[in-house]
Amino acid sequence: MKIVVIGGTGLIGSKLVAKLGEHGHEAVAASPNTGVNSLTGEGLAEAMTGASVVVDVSNSPSWEEHAVMEFFQTSTRNLLAAEAAAGVGHHVALSIVGTERLAANSYFRAKIAQEKLIEESSIPFSLVHATQFFEFVPGIADSATDGGVVRIAPVLFQPMAGEEVAEALGRVTVGSPLNGRVEIAGPEQGRMDEFFRKVLAAAGDPREVVTDPHAHYFGSELEERSLVPDDGALLGKVAYADWLVQNKPAK
């Protein structure tokens, strides 16, 4: 089948396009780089022609409060309208585990607004809520750094490999619409502060990880289960330590 992947040249999108292609599907990588812009609507009608499924893994280029809300609402409205016109039968969107628990954060509010538009549309849909990607671990540490100290809350943390995010997305994409959500996460759950203490120490990073119950995660204070899924989540198989060995940058 023809599957359009919005954000198809990014981290998850490029992996998803490759996996769908390997299984014989016509996977179209749609992004501004390929002449398709969900925010302006450029190229959407052409990309949707003959498509059975649209998968949205796009992300806002700005996390500023108004910009991120504008991106997710306008892009989603444009996608849904183009899908309706083209007769697309399944809309799949990648979101984040715990979105509704972090509604005080402007980014998560924008994702909630995106999901609401999808749920209220006439197009059958599936929402895939993923935990943090292994690829984002360095960025999370950097965002929590103040001087030589990394302040991390002692909450539960269960990240997963981007490759397994793409695999789970692929399975949902070629399946029947859920008209609901599924949660996906890594195989190991532990304390976030302990995770980063081990990771930085193993990397020889001199920064000190300080356990701080009030430490902010991209501007939000976390509770015990803010970032982990409920029972019934689909779990990956790749542990962070194994992923790190496989993904060491070439010297």
C-alpha positions in Angstrom: 0.0 0.0 0.0 1.0 3.6 -0.4 1.9 5.2 3.0 2.9 8.8 3.4 5.2 9.6 6.3 5.0 13.2 7.4 8.4 14.0 8.8 9.8 11.1 6.8 13.4 12.4 6.6 13.8 12.8 10.4 15.2 10.4 13.0 12.1 8.2 13.4 10.6 8.9 10.0 13.6 7.8 8.0 13.8 4.6 9.9 10.0 4.0 9.4 10.2 4.7 5.6 13.0 2.2 5.3 11.2 -0.5 7.2 8.0 -0.1 5.3 9.9 -0.2 2.0 11.6 -3.5 3.1 8.1 -5.0 3.5 7.0 -4.0 0.0 5.0 -0.9 0.7 5.3 2.4 -1.2 6.6 4.6 1.6 6.8 8.3 0.7 9.1 10.5 2.9 7.2 13.7 3.1 8.9 16.8 4.6 9.9 20.3 3.6 13.1 18.7 2.2 11.0 16.8 -0.3 8.6 19.6 -1.2 5.8 18.7 1.3 5.1 21.2 4.1 2.3 20.3 6.5 2.3 23.8 8.1 1.8 25.7 4.8 0.0 22.9 3.0 2.5 22.8 0.2 2.6 19.5 -1.7 0.1 17.8 0.6 -2.6 17.1 -2.1 0.0 15.5 -4.5 1.6 13.4 -1.8 -1.8 12.1 -0.5 -3.0 10.9 -4.0 -3.6 7.1 -3.8 -2.4 6.9 -0.2 -4.0 4.4 2.2 -2.3 5.6 5.4 -0.7 8.8 6.6 1.8 8.7 9.5 2.7 11.9 11.2 6.0 11.9 13.0 6.8 15.6 12.3 7.9 17.9 15.0 7.8 21.7 15.6 11.0 23.5 14.7 10.3 25.8 17.6 9.2 24.9 21.2 8.2 28.5 22.0 4.7 28.4 23.4 2.7 30.1 20.6 4.9 28.6 17.8 4.6 25.0 18.9 0.8 25.3 19.4 0.5 26.9 15.9 2.6 24.2 14.4 0.7 21.1 15.8 -2.8 22.6 15.3 -2.3 24.0 11.8 -0.3 21.1 10.5 -2.8 18.6 11.9 -5.8 20.5 10.4 -4.0 20.6 7.0 -3.2 16.9 7.1 -6.7 15.8 8.1 -8.3 18.0 5.4 -5.9 16.7 2.7 -6.5 13.1 3.9 -10.3 13.5 3.8 -10.1 14.9 0.2 -7.9 12.0 -0.9 -9.9 9.3 0.8 -7.1 8.2 3.2 -8.4 5.5 5.6 -6.0 5.7 8.5 -4.1 8.5 10.3 -1.3 7.4 12.6 0.4 9.9 14.9 3.4 9.6 17.1 3.0 11.2 20.6 4.6 11.0 24.0 3.9 8.8 27.0 2.6 11.0 29.9 1.5 13.9 27.6 -1.7 14.4 29.6 0.2 14.4 32.9 2.4 17.3 31.8 -0.2 19.7 30.5 1.5 22.6 32.3 4.2 22.3 29.7 3.5 24.3 26.5 5.0 21.5 24.3 2.8 18.8 25.8 -0.3 21.1 25.7 0.3 21.4 21.9 0.6 17.6 21.6 -2.7 17.3 23.5 -4.3 19.8 21.1 -3.0 17.8 18.2 -4.5 14.5 19.5 -7.8 16.2 20.2 -8.1 17.3 16.5 -7.2 13.7 15.4 -9.8 12.1 17.8 -12.5 14.5 16.7 -11.9 14.0 12.9 -13.8 11.7 10.7 -10.7 9.7 9.8 -10.0 6.4 11.6 -6.8 6.9 13.6 -4.1 5.4 15.8 -2.1 7.2 18.4 1.3 5.8 19.4 2.6 7.1 22.7 6.4 6.5 23.1 8.7 7.1 26.0 11.9 9.1 25.5 14.3 7.8 22.8 17.9 6.6 23.6 19.0 9.1 20.9 17.8 12.0 23.1 19.6 11.0 26.3 22.5 13.5 25.8 20.1 16.3 25.1 18.1 15.5 28.2 21.3 15.7 30.3 22.3 18.9 28.7 18.9 20.5 29.4 19.2 19.6 33.1 22.7 21.0 33.4 23.6 24.0 35.5 27.3 24.6 35.5 28.9 21.3 36.2 25.8 19.9 37.9 23.0 17.8 36.3 19.9 18.0 38.4 17.6 15.0 37.8 14.4 14.0 39.7 14.3 10.5 41.2 11.3 9.5 39.1 10.7 6.4 37.0 12.3 6.4 33.5 11.9 3.9 30.7 13.5 5.1 27.4 13.7 3.1 24.2 15.6 2.8 21.0 14.5 4.9 18.0 14.7 1.7 15.9 12.1 0.0 18.1 9.9 3.1 18.0 9.9 2.8 14.2 9.2 -0.9 14.3 6.2 -0.4 16.6 4.9 2.4 14.4 5.3 0.2 11.4 3.2 -2.5 12.9 0.4 -0.1 13.8 0.6 1.6 10.4 -0.1 -1.6 8.5 -2.8 -2.8 10.9 -6.4 -1.8 11.4 -7.0 1.7 13.0 -7.1 1.5 16.8 -9.3 4.6 17.1 -7.4 4.9 20.4 -3.9 4.8 21.6 -1.1 2.3 22.3 1.9 2.9 24.6 5.4 1.8 23.8 8.5 1.8 26.0 11.9 0.3 26.5 12.5 -3.0 28.3 14.1 -1.5 31.5 12.5 0.8 34.0 14.5 2.5 36.7 15.1 5.8 38.5 15.9 8.7 36.2 18.6 10.1 38.4 20.3 6.7 38.7 20.1 6.2 35.0 21.9 9.4 34.2 24.5 9.0 37.0 25.5 5.6 35.4 25.4 6.9 31.8 27.5 10.0 32.5 30.0 8.0 34.6 30.4 5.3 31.9 31.0 8.0 29.3 33.7 9.7 31.5 31.6 12.8 31.7 32.8 14.9 34.7 29.4 16.4 35.4 27.9 15.5 38.8 24.4 14.2 38.8 22.4 15.6 41.8 19.2 14.0 42.8 16.6 16.8 43.1 12.9 16.0 43.6 12.0 19.4 42.2 14.3 19.3 39.2 12.5 20.4 36.0 12.2 18.3 32.9 12.1 20.8 30.0 10.3 23.2 32.3 8.0 20.8 34.1 8.3 19.3 37.6 7.8 15.6 37.5 5.8 13.1 39.5 6.7 9.4 40.1 5.1 8.1 36.9 5.0 11.2 34.7 7.3 9.6 32.1 6.4 5.9 32.1 3.5 3.9 30.6 0.7 2.2 32.4 0.2 -1.5 32.4 -0.2 -3.1 29.0 2.4 -1.1 27.1 4.3 -2.8 24.3 7.9 -3.1 25.4 11.1 -3.2 23.3 13.9 -5.6 23.7 17.0 -3.4 23.3 18.6 -2.3 26.6 20.4 1.1 26.6 23.8 -0.5 27.3 23.5 -2.7 24.3 22.2 0.1 22.1 25.2 2.2 23.2 27.7 -0.4 22.1 26.0 -0.7 18.7 25.7 3.0 18.2 29.2 4.3 19.2 30.3 7.1 16.9 33.1 6.1 14.6 36.5 7.5 15.5 
